[in-house]
Amino acid sequence: MSATELLTNSLANFINIYLLLIFVRILLTWFQTVEWMNQVAAFLSPITDPYLNLFRSFVPPIGGLDLSPILAIIVLNILSQLFTSI
């Protein structure tokens, strides 16, 4: 395996793990009443919110619903597929 393949595979794996963290973070916002979930959300917020805030700055909430994570996930999926196809 060449260094380029190793790097692109590593980046694709990192993006996939980050996608999983974003999914977990989004799901935890739906279950705010469970005490232990608040601790997990507090751990994930500093990791995922900087990336999500990039999209929140130009995708306004519609009817109180934040749609920016959808765009953020789409961008990460495209990047992951690009790195996988290289």
Secondary structure, DSSP 8 states (H G I E B T S, - for coil): --HHHHHHHHHHHHHHHHHHHHHHHHHHTT-TTSHHHHHHHHHHHHHHHHHHHHHHTTS--BTTB--HHHHHHHHHHHHHHHHHH-
